[in-house]
Amino acid sequence: MSYLLALDQGTTSSRAIIFDEHGKVHATAQREIQIHTPHSGWVEQDAQEIWATQIAVVQQAIASAHLLAKDIKAIGLTNQRETTVVWDKRTGHPLAPAIVWQDRRASEWCNGLIQQQLEQKIQTKTGLRIDPYFSAGKLVWLLEHIEGLRDLANQGHVAFGTIDSWLIWNLTQGAEHVIEMSNASRTMLMDLEKQQWDEELIDLFNIPKALLPQIIASDHYIANTAQGLLGAEIPITGILGDQQSALFGQSCFDVGTAKNTYGTGCFMLFNTGSDIQKSQNKLLTTLAWNCHAQSTYALEGSVFMAGAIVQWLRDGLGIIKNSNEVERLACKVDSSEGVVLVPAFTGLGAPHWDTDARALLCGMSRGTNKAHIARAALESIAFQVSDVLTAMQSDITHPLKELRVDGGASQNDMLMQFQADILNVPVLRPKLLESTAWGAAAMAGLKAGVFHSLSEISESWQLDRQFEPSMSEDQRQYHLNLWNDALRRAQS
């Protein structure tokens, strides 16, 4: 039996999962990580805590699988993307808080680039829109606001990276300063075609070159884990940003296949193969993976608030005690009775890209109760995904035949049925909901020789349930009209 260890470093927790070559889970360990919001629109984490929780769950997973580190064939890593870390190359200590992907503090800098009419240039080079979401603005903000950071960077003492870079640095005890290509494609600094740092943008943004990591392929043998860290040195042979990893883990290897992950946010990726498909509808063009020396690209629509809406119902409103209560509460009513939630708590992502939009709960009457609000909250996730798919369908020639789903909220039957109804497309939920972690494990396994082809990986995908659309066209339009009216009111 070959065992593969996936490190899944997400926004709300660090996880480690041990799979065998059939995709069966043998152990899983998870620890929450703190999110800090010191100012409106700021979202930070402690990079040291990210590393400490990640290495702790790795040790925990190996122990609970009753394995030794030497039994693990390879490590695959997947991570929250765009989150930006800077650290001292000499000590390995972070020089500032990690700025999380949801953080909006670089809005002003982004608006400056837009005023200079650089949108077309940046989208052509990177596939991305100018937005505080991406790492470049976060890095520039750190260089301008953390005292002494730019001087240290100019002296060559600072390392910048996304979470994959930071974890690899620590796993190899400073031997490797790298960034995997799908993660690099989210920095707004990489030329999508050449898969190299774009010199013109780096000069334009005034970023010292010495702090940039080396860009590597997704199926790259990086190094073994450092001696003494885990009881044996395990090869690290695969990395993917979390959304690309879910696309890979869902076996969406063919052009025209797509997945949607329901996590903190919601991310739909559509495989466009070797074509760099530029969006006419405000979607992102991203590198899906580079494997066997070939690049696969995808169109992506990012929704900022999905599972985070359920957290808000729990922590902000207190109408549920646990996140898993939301479906039961929502099912106490047959419909939201015209109540609509537009969850623009951190602005709106694709395809609206409205940083200044604000959340709105409307359509309430004296008879509205918490079940209607819970139902409207779940429906808002499906509506946002529908907006992304509508934009995607306009960009592509292949109509979507089915949508594969994963992530925590994909276990919610009410939401998945409503999603199929609103999209008018079958929604397929696999038995293995750990698509993100499995994608990283499978990529590592491909490089380590556990798998010899993508079709071998595809064999592990098994259907749990297929949700077929059952809503009439009139009903669908009624719901979409309510949503679009509310959306217009929430926009800036």
N, C-alpha and C positions, 0 to 999 in steps of 0.2 A: 504493500500500500504506500502511495506517495502522499505526503502531507504538505500542504501549502499554507503559509501564514499570511493573512491579510491584515495590514494596519490601516484602519479606517478613521482618519482624524477629521471629524466633522465640526460644525459650528457649535453644537451644544454638548458634544461628548467625544471622548477618545475611545475607540473600540479596537479589539483584536479578535479575529475569528480564524479558527483552524479548519480548513476544508480537506477532504480527500479529493482524488482526481475525478470523482463523479459529481462533485459539487455538494457532497453531503457535509453538513456542519458537525464537527467533533467537539468544538468548545467555543465559547464566546465570553468575552469579558468587556465591561463597559464602565467608564467613570465620567461623570458630568464635569464640565468646565465652566468657570464663571464668565459671565459677559458683563462688562462695565460700560455704563453710558454717562460719562462725566458731564456732557453738555448735550443739548438737543441736536440730534443728527450724528452724534459721535458714538461709535461702537468699538470697544477695545477688548483685548484679552491679554493675559500674561503669557508670553511665549515660553517662559520657564515652566509654567503650570501645564501648558500644552505638552511639552516634552515629558515632564514628570508623570502625567497621567497616562501618556502613550506607552512609555516603557513599563509602567506598573501593570497595565492591562496585558501587555505582551507576556510578561512573566506569569501573570495569573492564568492566562489562556493555556499556556504550555503546561502549567501544573495541573489545571483541571482536566486537560485531555489525557493526563497520565503519560505524557511523552517527555522525552529529553530533547534539548535543543538540537542535538545531532540527528534526530528523527525528521526534522523539517527540511524539506528539499530546497525551498526557496521562499523568500519574502517578496510580497507585492505590496505596494503602498498606494493609497488613494487619500485625497485630502480636500478640505474646503478650499476653493480656488480664490484668487485675487487678494486674499488676506496677506498683509505685508509685514515682514519682519526685518529688522536691521540688528546686527550684532557685531561685537568686537572680534576680529579674527584672532587676536592674540589670546584672549581669555575665553571666548565662546559665550560671553554674557550678552543678553539683549541690551541694546542701547536706548530702547524706547518701548512702550507698549506695542503689541501687535495690533495693527489697524485692520479691523474685520471688513470683509467684502461689503457688508451693509452700510458701512460708514459713509457719510455724505460731506465730510469737512472740506473736500477738494472741489466743491461746487463752484466756488468763485474762480478758481484756477481754470476749471473746465469752461466756464462762461467766457473767460478771457481768450481761450483757444478758438471758441466758436465765433467770437467777435473778430478774430483775425482771419476768419473764413478758412479754417484748416480742416473742417469736417470731411470734405471730399478726399483730401490728401491722406488723412489718418485712416479713414475707412478703406481706401484703396490699398494702403500698405498693410494694415493690421486686421482688417475684416470687422473692426469694432467701431462703435459710435463713441463720441467723446462723452464720457460720463464718469462721475466720481467712483463708480462701482469698480473700475479697473485699477490695477496696482500702480500705474505710473503717477497718477495724481496723489496717491497716498505717500509714495516715496518722495516726490517733490515737496509735499507738505512737511514731511519729517526733516528733510535737508534744510528747509527754510526756518523751521520752528524749534528744532531740538538744538540747544546751545552746543556749539563745538562739533556738531556732527559732520558738517560739510568739510571743516578743516581735517578732521580724522579721515574722512573719505578720500580727500585729496592726497593724504599721506599713505593711502592704500591699506588702512587698518579696518575698514568697514566692509562687512558682507551684507548684501541684500538678498532676499529670496522670498518665495512663497512658502507655504507650510511644508511642501515636499522638500525644499532646499534645507529648511531648518531641521527637519527630522533626519534627513540623510547626514547632515553635518554632525549631528549628535550620535547617530547610530555608528558612524565611522570615526568618532572622536576627532573631528576636524580634518580628516584626510580628504574629504570630497566636498567641493562647493559647486553644486550642479542644480539645474532646473530642468524638469522634463518638458518636452515640447508642447503637450496640450496645456500645461500650466503656463508655459512661457507665452502661449498664444492669447492668454488672458491679461497680460501685463500692459497692453497698448504700447509695447516697445519692440515686438518681434515682427519682422517681415514674414507674412504668412506664406509667401511663395518660396522664399529662400530658406526659411526656418533659421534665420540668424537675427541677432540684434540689429535694429535699423539705425545706422550711424547718424543719419540726418535727424531722426526723432530724438536720439540721445543728446545730440548737440543742441537741438531746439529747446529741449526741456532742461538743459544744463545739468545733466546727470554724470557724475564722474564714472568713467568706464570701469575703473578698478573694482568697484563694488558689485559688478554684475557676475552672476554665476555662469558656468558653461552650460549651453543648451545640449541636452542629450535625447536620444530616441526613447520611445515608451518601453521598448523591450531591450533595454541596455543592461548588460551586467555592470553594475556600478562598483561594487566591492563586497567583501564579506563584512558582517557586523564586527565591530572592534573586539579585540581579545578581552576576555573577562566580563563582557557585558551580559551574555546570556548562557554561559556554560559551554557553548560551542560557537564557532564562527559560521553564521548562516549567510549564503549568498543573497544579495538584494538584486533582483533581476527584472523588476517591472514596476512602473509608476504610471498613474493616470489621474488627472483631475477628476473629482467625484462624479461629475455629470457624464464625462466621456467614459468613465469606468462603468457607469450604469448602462450606457449604450452598448459597451463591449460585453458586459455581464448578461445583458438581455439577448445576446447573440444577434444584434441588429447589424449584421455584417454586409447585407446586400443594399445596394442603392435603393432608396425609397422606403426603407424600414425606419420606424421611429419609436421612441420611448418617451414617457413622461415620468419624472420622479417627484413624488409628493413628500418633500422634506420640510425644512424650515421655510424655504421658498419652493417654487415649482419650476422645473426645468424640462422643456421639451427639446429634444434633439432629433434631427432628421438627417439620415446618412445620405450625403451627395456624392460619395465615392471619391474619385481622384479630381473631381471638379471643384474649383473654388467658386462657389455660387454666391455672387453678391446680391444682397437683398434689396429690393425696391420698396420694402414695406417695414423698414425699421427693425429688422431682425439682425442677429449677429452671425458673421461667418467665423467658424472656429475650426481649429484642427481637432479631429476626433482622436486620432492616434497615428503614430509613425511606428510601423512594425514590419519586420522583414524588409527594411529599407524602403518601404512604400508609405506614402502619406494618404490617409483617408480624412475627408473633410465633412463638416456638418453645418447645417443651419440651426441656430439656437434661438429660442425665445425664453427669456428669464422673467419669472414672476417673483417679486420680492417677498410676498407674504402668502404662505399656505399654512403649514403646520403652526407657524407663528401666530396665526389668527386664533387657533384653538388655545394656545398658551395665553393669549390676551383674554379670552373668555374665562379661563381659569384664574389667572393672576390679576388681571385688570378689573374684570367685572365680578369675579367670584361666583359665576352662575353654575360652574362645575367644580368638583374637587380634584378629579383626575381627568387627563386628556381623553382617556378611553370611554368616558361617560357621555361624550358629545353626541355620538350616534343615537344612543338610547333616548336622550333628551330631544334631539331633532325629530325622531320618529314618533314622538307623542302628538305631532300635528301632521296633517296630510300635505299641507303646503305652507309656505311662509306668509301666505295671505297678503302678498304685495310688499312685504318688508324686504328691503335690499340693503346689503352692506357692501360698500366699496372700501376695501381694506388698504387704502393708500397711506398707511401709517408711516412709511418711509418713502413717500412718493410712489409713482407708478413705473413699473419696468416695461418690458416689451408688450405690445408694439407702440406704447404711448410715450414712454421716456419723458415723464413729467415729474421732475424732482420736487416741484412745489405743490403738487396735488396733495390734498389732505383727506383723511378717512371720513366717511359719511355713512350714517345709518338713517335710512329714510323709509317712508311708507307706513309708519306706525299709526295705530289707532288705539282707542281706549282698551280694545280687546287683545292687544299685543302682549304676549308673555315671553318668558325666557326661552321656551321651546321654539317660538317663531324666530327669535334672534339666533339661536343655535343653528336652526335650519338655514337661515339666510347666510350665516357665516360659512357653512359647508358649501352652499350653492355658489358663494362668491369665489371659491377656489375653482370650481368648474367653469364659471363664466370667464375668469381670467385666462384659463387654459384655452377656452373657445376663441378668445380674441387672438391668442398666439397662433392657433391652428388656422384661423381665417387668413391671417397675414401670410402664413407659410404656404397655404394652398395657392395664394396669388403669386408666390415667388417660384413655384415649381411646376413642372409639367406632369409629374406622376401624382395622381391623386392618392391620398393616404387611404389604404384599405383597412388598416387596423392600428390600434395604438396599444403598445405594451406598457404596462405600468408597474411601478415599484415604489418603495419608500413607505414610511409609517402609515400615512393616511390612505394608502391603496388598500388597506385591510378594511376600510369603511365601506360596506356594501351599498349603503344609501348614496354615498358620494359617487362611487363608481357607476352605479346605475344612472344617476343624474348626469354624470359626465358623458356616458354613452348616448343618452337622450339628447343632450345639448349639442354634442359634436355630430350626431347621426352617423357614428362610426363604431364598430365593435371595440370594446375595451377588454384586453386580455391580461389577466393577472396570473403570473407564474406561481408554481408551488414554492420556489425559492425566492423569498422577498429580499434576500441579501444581495441584490444585483450589483450594488456598488462595490461591496467588498469582494464578491466573487469575480467581478471584472478585473480587479487588480491581481487577485490570486491566479486567475486564468492567464493573464498577460505574463506574470512571473513564471508560471508553469510552462508556457510556450517557449520562453527563452531557456528555461532549465531542462527542456527535453521531456517534460511530463506529457506534453501534448505535441503532436507533430503537424497539426493543421487546425484551421478555424472550424472545420466541420466536426472534428473530434470534440471541440468545446461546445458546439451547438447541441450535441447529443444530451448535454446535461439540462437543457431547457425543457421544462414540463409544465403544461397548463394546469392551473388550479381551477380557475373559473373564467368563463367568457360572458361579459355583459353585453346583451344585444339592445340596440335602440328600440324603444317601444312607445315613444311619444309622438303624437300627431304633429304635422308641420305647423298647424295653427297654434298649438300649445307652445311649441318650440319658439315661434316668432313672438308670442305673447311674453314669454320669459325674457327673451333677448331684448325686446323693446324696453321692458322695465329696467333691465340692467343698463342699457345704453343711455336711458334718460338719467339714471342715477350717476353714471360715469361722467356725463357732461357737467353735472352739478359739482362733482368732486374735483374736476380738473382746474388747474390754475388759470 
